[in-house]
Amino acid sequence: MADVLKYGDHLHLLNGYNSWKGGYLDTNGHADGSSGGKYGVSTTESATRGKGTGQWKFSKATD
């Protein structure tokens, strides 16, 4: 069942903007830390721009 999303799955997220031409969600450097964030996030044309940058893990918010 490849169309079922499960906790622990890794995926690439495509931005639906402009008829799904908005690029893939990607980490981009470190956040400034003022908001408690760890990484900056942007979009890119490739799902695999850099090693591990565009791969996201589907996880529970809490145990």
QUIJO-V111674 format. One line per field, one symbol per residue. phi: phi as a letter, one per 30 degrees, with the letter a starting at -180 (. if undefined). Layout:
phi = ???
//
This chain:
phi = .dcccbejdcbcccddehhicdjcdbdbicddidcidcbdbbcbdcdbebeidccccdbddbd
//
